[in-house]
Amino acid sequence: MRGNLDAVIVGSGPNGLAAAVTLAAAGLKVQVIEGAPEIGGGCRTQELTLPGFRHDVCSAAHPLAVASSFFQRFDLAARGVRFAKPEVEFANPLDGGRAAIVTRSVAETAARLGADGRSYRRLIGPMARHVDDICAELLQPLRRPPAHPLVMAGYGSRGILPAAALVRRWRGAEARAIMGGAAAHSMLPLNAVPTGGIGLMLIVLAHGVGWPLIEGGSARITDAMADAVVAAGGSIETGRWVRSLAELPRAAAVLLDVSPKNLAELAGDQLPGRYRAALRRYRYNPGICKVDFALSGPVPWANEDCRRAGTLHLGGTFEEMAIAEAEVVAGKHPQNPYVLVVQPGVADPSRAPAGQQTLWAYTHVPAGSDVDATDRIEAQIERFAPGFRDLVLARAVRTAADEEAHNPNYVGGDIAVGMQTMKQTVFRPTIQWNPYRTPIRGVYLCSSATPPVPGVHGRCGELAALTALRDIFGIREAPDISPARLRLAPNVPTSPGPPGATFRSP
Ligand SMILES: Cc1cc2nc3c(=O)[nH]c(=O)nc-3n(C[C@H](O)[C@H](O)[C@H](O)COP(=O)(O)OP(=O)(O)OC[C@H]3O[C@@H](n4cnc5c(N)ncnc54)[C@H](O)[C@@H]3O)c2cc1C
């Protein structure tokens, strides 16, 4: 790095890199320090099972990347990142070969819902037509007055309800399963608020922007951001875990892509007792146990339409999923769990050797669990795809405890870095007007423990960086992050090297 540093970013997840991109675009000298041997945090792709099988280690479905104003301005397409679009956005298989199928078209989806179709169209249709407005509101801190009050009143008046209340309007198992499968992403019990809002948001995204995969794997998003940082003169160091703020190189601003728990550890006594106590009160979700499979062929779903789905929610009816999720919150490992599955091969054949497939699956488990849930996950897949086990060539398993060991942000295996209760949706991680500032001048939190929501959209990192630009550097205008300003430099390494490697601009 030439000359003095302006900003140090700890952590190279999508939010850490979004912060680095924003600061670098403003002309600052930035350094990213990553503890893991490779960059990307929750947005990476690796050969986890067998050679030639490229698995998304964490994020796989990317509606939020499409909807994100950060990634729109950054222009992923111009940087060679392509969205791979499945014909069916998501599906909920049911017993007896039935399934609820969600495609981009609200009308087509509703047409399969029998007597519930009309009500589904009336609830979801208007929101899907205003998906851009809804996303613009939901991907910014909720403390701001909405720019689209009527649209948000429509969404908010329904979204404030628990999923269990929203589904009362439907009698058929299919429509109810669609809401249950989407709302259960929240890891909250389905009779809690705001599970209805989270379910609605994910359904509206499926119709409005789709739930695409990334051609070649989610690491392509990470690589595009890392390339832009390096091309702008920044550097990225891997394999260096930061244990204290005192270890960091001197810089006017420090942005931390870490959990609230880790923030307290890194800053220690520098933080006032009240703020530390608030960080201790921050509540985390249960964890996940993830299994990646290398398969000799596509999953033989009993329902043909499920064979075209990018994502599947397994667990059966709304009631079954509600019981499973309540059991997890009560500290149990359900026998009949809710399982999230992504089959990238339906839209991106590059992930496995010809004719073969990768499969991504996880289930919710109690926080910190070291239980390997492979048998339960496989039993749930077998229930809807008899013969599945015969296709398995290899497996890679991560328990909730492993998730935290690989990435300290995932406290107890909580991949959302904090519950999305109403309070922690609006005030994240503590109650304060600007959630990115910490009480230490020049130190900011930029991880998904800050608003707006967890997921790969980069907005937490961008909004934290904009706060730092205003506070420390007197820059009030959002920098231009488009390829016109942050061009790719030729020959920039696009994938990380060995631990301790440092990438600099050529
Ligand atoms: C299994 C799984 C599946 C998911 N599926 C999806 C999905 O399909 N779609 C979606 O949009 N989102 C998904 N997510 C969520 C998404 O990955 C996260 O919300 C997102 O990555 C958060 O980005 P971040 O930058 O805040 O943190 P992270 O991506 O977690 O990155 C934090 C980085 O900081 C590093 N770090 C932390 N502490 C230190 C330290 N002290 N010193 C040095 N480095 C440190 C970590 O090693 C890590 O690389 C999934 C997550 C997981 C784990």
The ligand as an SDF file (V2000), in Angstrom:
LIG
                    3D

 53 58  0  0  0  0  0  0  0  0999 V2000
  -25.0730  -21.4110    4.8960 C   0  0  0  0  0  0  0  0  0  0  0  0
  -25.5050  -20.0210    4.5330 C   0  0  0  0  0  0  0  0  0  0  0  0
  -26.4500  -19.8410    3.5470 C   0  0  0  0  0  0  0  0  0  0  0  0
  -26.8490  -18.5560    3.1670 C   0  0  0  0  0  0  0  0  0  0  0  0
  -27.7030  -18.4130    2.1110 N   0  0  0  0  0  0  0  0  0  0  0  0
  -27.9510  -17.1660    1.6230 C   0  0  0  0  0  0  0  0  0  0  0  0
  -28.6260  -17.0110    0.3840 C   0  0  0  0  0  0  0  0  0  0  0  0
  -28.9590  -17.9900   -0.2970 O   0  0  0  0  0  0  0  0  0  0  0  0
  -28.8540  -15.7420   -0.0560 N   0  0  0  0  0  0  0  0  0  0  0  0
  -28.4230  -14.6310    0.6530 C   0  0  0  0  0  0  0  0  0  0  0  0
  -28.6440  -13.5000    0.1950 O   0  0  0  0  0  0  0  0  0  0  0  0
  -27.7590  -14.7660    1.8210 N   0  0  0  0  0  0  0  0  0  0  0  0
  -27.5030  -15.9980    2.3190 C   0  0  0  0  0  0  0  0  0  0  0  0
  -26.7780  -16.1580    3.4650 N   0  0  0  0  0  0  0  0  0  0  0  0
  -26.4680  -14.9770    4.2690 C   0  0  0  0  0  0  0  0  0  0  0  0
  -25.2980  -14.1780    3.7150 C   0  0  0  0  0  0  0  0  0  0  0  0
  -24.2400  -15.0370    3.4020 O   0  0  0  0  0  0  0  0  0  0  0  0
  -24.8680  -13.1630    4.7600 C   0  0  0  0  0  0  0  0  0  0  0  0
  -25.9850  -12.3880    5.1640 O   0  0  0  0  0  0  0  0  0  0  0  0
  -23.7990  -12.2390    4.2260 C   0  0  0  0  0  0  0  0  0  0  0  0
  -22.6680  -12.9560    3.8130 O   0  0  0  0  0  0  0  0  0  0  0  0
  -23.4120  -11.2400    5.2930 C   0  0  0  0  0  0  0  0  0  0  0  0
  -22.3290  -10.5000    4.8300 O   0  0  0  0  0  0  0  0  0  0  0  0
  -21.3280   -9.7890    5.8290 P   0  0  0  0  0  0  0  0  0  0  0  0
  -20.3030   -9.1300    5.0030 O   0  0  0  0  0  0  0  0  0  0  0  0
  -22.0970   -8.9690    6.7960 O   0  0  0  0  0  0  0  0  0  0  0  0
  -20.6810  -10.9640    6.7090 O   0  0  0  0  0  0  0  0  0  0  0  0
  -19.9300  -12.2970    6.2920 P   0  0  0  0  0  0  0  0  0  0  0  0
  -20.2660  -12.6630    4.9110 O   0  0  0  0  0  0  0  0  0  0  0  0
  -20.2060  -13.2710    7.3570 O   0  0  0  0  0  0  0  0  0  0  0  0
  -18.3980  -11.9020    6.3060 O   0  0  0  0  0  0  0  0  0  0  0  0
  -17.7110  -11.5500    7.4780 C   0  0  0  0  0  0  0  0  0  0  0  0
  -16.2300  -11.7610    7.2020 C   0  0  0  0  0  0  0  0  0  0  0  0
  -15.4650  -11.1610    8.2430 O   0  0  0  0  0  0  0  0  0  0  0  0
  -14.4370  -12.0620    8.6450 C   0  0  0  0  0  0  0  0  0  0  0  0
  -14.1270  -11.7510   10.0430 N   0  0  0  0  0  0  0  0  0  0  0  0
  -14.9960  -11.7420   11.0730 C   0  0  0  0  0  0  0  0  0  0  0  0
  -14.3570  -11.4110   12.2090 N   0  0  0  0  0  0  0  0  0  0  0  0
  -13.0590  -11.1990   11.8790 C   0  0  0  0  0  0  0  0  0  0  0  0
  -11.9030  -10.8230   12.6160 C   0  0  0  0  0  0  0  0  0  0  0  0
  -11.9550  -10.5850   13.9350 N   0  0  0  0  0  0  0  0  0  0  0  0
  -10.7100  -10.7100   11.9620 N   0  0  0  0  0  0  0  0  0  0  0  0
  -10.6400  -10.9310   10.6300 C   0  0  0  0  0  0  0  0  0  0  0  0
  -11.7200  -11.2950    9.8780 N   0  0  0  0  0  0  0  0  0  0  0  0
  -12.9140  -11.4110   10.4880 C   0  0  0  0  0  0  0  0  0  0  0  0
  -15.0570  -13.4300    8.4570 C   0  0  0  0  0  0  0  0  0  0  0  0
  -14.0650  -14.4320    8.3290 O   0  0  0  0  0  0  0  0  0  0  0  0
  -15.8570  -13.2360    7.1640 C   0  0  0  0  0  0  0  0  0  0  0  0
  -15.0760  -13.4970    6.0370 O   0  0  0  0  0  0  0  0  0  0  0  0
  -26.3280  -17.4280    3.8510 C   0  0  0  0  0  0  0  0  0  0  0  0
  -25.3760  -17.5910    4.8530 C   0  0  0  0  0  0  0  0  0  0  0  0
  -24.9470  -18.8860    5.1800 C   0  0  0  0  0  0  0  0  0  0  0  0
  -23.8650  -19.0660    6.2040 C   0  0  0  0  0  0  0  0  0  0  0  0
  1  2  1  0
  2  3  1  0
  2 52  2  0
  3  4  2  0
  4  5  1  0
  4 50  1  0
  5  6  2  0
  6  7  1  0
  6 13  1  0
  7  8  2  0
  7  9  1  0
  9 10  1  0
 10 11  2  0
 10 12  1  0
 12 13  2  0
 13 14  1  0
 14 15  1  0
 14 50  1  0
 15 16  1  0
 16 17  1  0
 16 18  1  0
 18 19  1  0
 18 20  1  0
 20 21  1  0
 20 22  1  0
 22 23  1  0
 23 24  1  0
 24 25  2  0
 24 26  1  0
 24 27  1  0
 27 28  1  0
 28 29  2  0
 28 30  1  0
 28 31  1  0
 31 32  1  0
 32 33  1  0
 33 34  1  0
 33 48  1  0
 34 35  1  0
 35 36  1  0
 35 46  1  0
 36 37  1  0
 36 45  1  0
 37 38  2  0
 38 39  1  0
 39 40  1  0
 39 45  2  0
 40 41  1  0
 40 42  2  0
 42 43  1  0
 43 44  2  0
 44 45  1  0
 46 47  1  0
 46 48  1  0
 48 49  1  0
 50 51  2  0
 51 52  1  0
 52 53  1  0
M  END
$$$$
